[in-house]
Amino acid sequence: MAQQDPAIRKVPDFWFSLPPEDWFSDKQDKYIIDNFSSYVDKARLTDELDGTWTSTPSGSLALVLLLDQFTRNIYRPGNHPEPGLSWSCDKKALKVATNAIAKGWDRKVQQEHSSQRGRGYIHRRFLYLPFMHAEDMQSQTACCALCENLALELEVEYLQKQARGEEETKEDEAFRKRMRGDVAFAERHRDCVAMHGRFPKRNEPLGRESTEAEKKFLEENPDGF
């Protein structure tokens, strides 16, 4: 059996060791640029990682993180002269995530990391984010369903604990509420794509001209996704 690329563990071990507030900020940009750029280049520009990394649940998760998350850190406006590259791997990330979920690997990833923070639910959740980042309604609808299902599983687990007279830890309560909040966040992404057919905040870095409706939307919703 071929030896597994050590980065398949290195990528998620680093990512999931971070506090949640660092996942969607620029705090880790420099570290990711310095330590993971070569892997992102391989994932973005070649098919070198496709066969080996996508052959396992953990490898698929690691590849999704490179394609869907680390690209946003490395090519964030201000970090790179071509900020449009932030979204250049979204379709590839979606394909990897779709194939993994079709094999039931989202749940397998959760099981493999069940002893870690978030009991593997967080790892599973990141396999769903390529759907949230896609500029098409089919993917957006799928994302809402995937996030809703995950949140419902946590609610059922909570009710089962109550029935057994077990106390919910503060960590589990916070995480359960966070996952419920993720459903609303997914719905906001879906509604944005339903309204505009795309995410208006990407227009400027991608060289796309914004419509008057999109300009007004960005004034009222500066994140714009």
C-alpha positions as CSV (number, residue, x, y, z in Angstrom):
1,M,0.0,0.0,0.0
2,A,1.3,3.4,-1.0
3,Q,2.3,5.6,1.9
4,Q,-0.2,8.4,2.7
5,D,1.0,11.9,2.0
6,P,1.7,13.4,5.5
7,A,-0.1,16.6,4.4
8,I,-3.4,14.8,4.5
9,R,-3.1,14.9,8.3
10,K,-1.2,18.2,8.4
11,V,-3.8,20.2,6.7
12,P,-6.9,19.3,8.9
13,D,-4.7,19.1,12.1
14,F,-3.7,22.7,11.6
15,W,-7.1,23.9,10.5
16,F,-9.2,22.4,13.3
17,S,-6.7,23.4,15.9
18,L,-7.6,27.0,15.3
19,P,-10.2,28.9,17.2
20,P,-13.4,29.2,15.1
21,E,-13.1,33.0,14.8
22,D,-9.8,32.4,12.8
23,W,-11.4,30.3,10.1
24,F,-13.1,33.1,8.3
25,S,-10.6,36.0,9.1
26,D,-7.2,37.0,7.8
27,K,-5.4,36.1,11.1
28,Q,-3.8,32.9,9.7
29,D,-3.2,34.2,6.1
30,K,0.6,34.6,6.5
31,Y,1.0,31.2,8.1
32,I,-1.1,29.5,5.4
33,I,0.8,31.3,2.7
34,D,4.2,30.3,4.2
35,N,3.3,26.7,4.9
36,F,0.6,25.5,2.5
37,S,1.0,27.5,-0.8
38,S,2.9,24.7,-2.5
39,Y,0.0,22.3,-1.7
40,V,-2.6,24.7,-2.9
41,D,-0.6,25.2,-6.1
42,K,-0.6,21.5,-6.7
43,A,-4.3,21.2,-6.0
44,R,-5.1,24.2,-8.2
45,L,-2.8,23.8,-11.1
46,T,-2.3,20.0,-11.4
47,D,-4.2,16.7,-10.9
48,E,-1.3,15.4,-8.8
49,L,-3.4,15.2,-5.6
50,D,-6.6,14.0,-7.2
51,G,-6.1,10.3,-7.2
52,T,-4.4,9.8,-3.9
53,W,-6.1,12.4,-1.8
54,T,-9.6,11.6,-3.0
55,S,-9.2,7.9,-2.3
56,T,-10.0,8.3,1.4
57,P,-12.5,10.3,3.5
58,S,-9.7,12.1,5.3
59,G,-7.8,12.9,2.1
60,S,-11.0,14.3,0.5
61,L,-11.5,16.5,3.5
62,A,-7.9,17.8,3.3
63,L,-8.3,18.5,-0.4
64,V,-11.5,20.4,0.1
65,L,-9.8,22.5,2.8
66,L,-7.0,23.4,0.3
67,L,-9.3,24.2,-2.5
68,D,-12.2,25.8,-0.7
69,Q,-10.6,27.5,2.4
70,F,-6.9,28.0,1.9
71,T,-7.3,29.6,-1.5
72,R,-9.4,32.3,0.2
73,N,-6.5,33.0,2.7
74,I,-3.7,32.9,0.1
75,Y,-5.5,35.0,-2.6
76,R,-7.4,37.3,-0.3
77,P,-7.6,40.9,-1.7
78,G,-4.4,42.6,-0.4
79,N,-2.5,39.3,-0.2
80,H,-2.1,38.7,-4.0
81,P,-2.2,40.7,-7.2
82,E,-4.9,38.4,-8.6
83,P,-7.5,38.2,-5.8
84,G,-10.0,36.6,-8.2
85,L,-8.0,33.4,-7.7
86,S,-9.7,33.2,-4.3
87,W,-12.6,31.5,-6.0
88,S,-10.7,29.7,-8.8
89,C,-11.0,26.3,-7.2
90,D,-14.6,26.4,-6.1
91,K,-15.9,24.1,-8.8
92,K,-13.2,21.6,-8.2
93,A,-13.8,21.7,-4.4
94,L,-17.5,21.2,-5.1
95,K,-16.8,18.1,-7.2
96,V,-14.5,16.6,-4.5
97,A,-17.1,17.3,-1.8
98,T,-20.0,15.9,-3.9
99,N,-18.1,12.7,-4.6
100,A,-17.2,12.3,-0.9
101,I,-20.7,12.9,0.3
102,A,-22.1,10.5,-2.4
103,K,-20.0,7.8,-0.8
104,G,-21.1,8.6,2.7
105,W,-17.7,10.0,3.6
106,D,-19.1,13.1,5.3
107,R,-20.3,10.8,8.1
108,K,-17.2,8.7,7.9
109,V,-15.1,11.9,8.5
110,Q,-17.3,12.7,11.5
111,Q,-16.7,9.2,12.9
112,E,-13.0,9.4,12.4
113,H,-12.8,12.7,14.3
114,S,-15.5,12.0,16.9
115,S,-13.0,12.3,19.8
116,Q,-11.9,15.8,18.8
117,R,-13.5,19.2,19.4
118,G,-17.0,19.3,17.9
119,R,-17.0,15.5,17.9
120,G,-16.4,15.4,14.2
121,Y,-19.4,17.4,13.3
122,I,-17.2,20.4,12.5
123,H,-15.1,18.3,10.1
124,R,-18.2,17.1,8.4
125,R,-19.5,20.7,8.1
126,F,-16.5,21.8,6.1
127,L,-17.3,19.2,3.5
128,Y,-20.6,21.1,3.0
129,L,-19.1,24.6,2.5
130,P,-18.3,24.2,-1.2
131,F,-22.0,24.0,-1.8
132,M,-22.5,27.2,0.1
133,H,-19.8,28.9,-2.0
134,A,-21.3,27.9,-5.3
135,E,-23.1,30.4,-7.5
136,D,-25.9,28.2,-8.6
137,M,-29.3,27.4,-6.9
138,Q,-28.9,23.6,-7.1
139,S,-25.8,23.7,-4.9
140,Q,-27.3,26.3,-2.6
141,T,-30.5,24.2,-2.1
142,A,-28.3,21.2,-1.4
143,C,-26.3,23.1,1.2
144,C,-29.3,24.2,3.1
145,A,-30.5,20.6,3.2
146,L,-27.2,19.3,4.3
147,C,-26.8,21.9,7.1
148,E,-30.4,21.5,8.2
149,N,-29.9,17.7,8.5
150,L,-26.7,18.1,10.5
151,A,-28.4,20.6,12.9
152,L,-31.4,18.3,13.3
153,E,-29.2,15.4,14.2
154,L,-27.7,17.5,17.0
155,E,-31.2,18.5,18.2
156,V,-32.3,14.9,18.3
157,E,-29.1,14.0,20.2
158,Y,-29.9,16.7,22.7
159,L,-33.5,15.5,23.2
160,Q,-32.3,11.9,23.7
161,K,-29.9,13.1,26.4
162,Q,-32.7,15.0,28.1
163,A,-34.9,11.9,28.0
164,R,-32.1,10.0,29.7
165,G,-31.7,12.7,32.3
166,E,-28.2,13.6,31.1
167,E,-26.9,17.1,31.3
168,E,-25.7,18.9,28.2
169,T,-22.2,20.3,28.5
170,K,-21.8,24.0,27.9
171,E,-19.5,23.2,25.0
172,D,-22.1,20.9,23.4
173,E,-24.8,23.5,23.9
174,A,-22.7,26.2,22.2
175,F,-21.9,24.0,19.3
176,R,-25.5,22.9,18.8
177,K,-26.6,26.5,18.7
178,R,-23.7,27.3,16.3
179,M,-24.8,24.6,13.9
180,R,-28.4,26.0,14.1
181,G,-27.0,29.4,13.2
182,D,-25.2,27.8,10.2
183,V,-28.5,26.9,8.7
184,A,-29.6,30.5,8.8
185,F,-26.2,31.5,7.3
186,A,-26.7,28.9,4.5
187,E,-30.1,30.3,3.8
188,R,-28.7,33.8,3.5
189,H,-26.2,32.6,0.8
190,R,-29.1,30.8,-1.0
191,D,-31.2,33.9,-0.9
192,C,-28.4,36.0,-2.3
193,V,-27.9,33.7,-5.2
194,A,-31.6,33.5,-5.8
195,M,-31.8,37.2,-6.0
196,H,-28.7,38.0,-8.0
197,G,-27.6,34.7,-9.6
198,R,-24.2,35.2,-8.0
199,F,-22.4,36.8,-5.0
200,P,-22.0,40.5,-5.7
201,K,-19.0,41.0,-3.4
202,R,-17.0,38.9,-5.8
203,N,-17.7,41.2,-8.7
204,E,-14.9,43.7,-8.3
205,P,-12.1,41.2,-7.8
206,L,-13.4,39.1,-10.6
207,G,-13.7,42.0,-13.0
208,R,-17.5,41.7,-13.2
209,E,-19.7,44.7,-13.5
210,S,-22.3,45.1,-10.8
211,T,-25.9,45.8,-11.6
212,E,-27.7,48.7,-9.9
213,A,-29.5,46.2,-7.8
214,E,-26.3,44.6,-6.7
215,K,-24.7,47.9,-5.8
216,K,-27.7,48.7,-3.6
217,F,-27.5,45.2,-2.1
218,L,-23.8,45.7,-1.2
219,E,-24.6,49.1,0.4
220,E,-27.1,47.4,2.6
221,N,-25.1,44.1,3.0
222,P,-21.4,44.9,2.9
223,D,-20.4,41.3,3.3
224,G,-22.2,40.3,0.1
225,F,-20.6,36.9,0.2
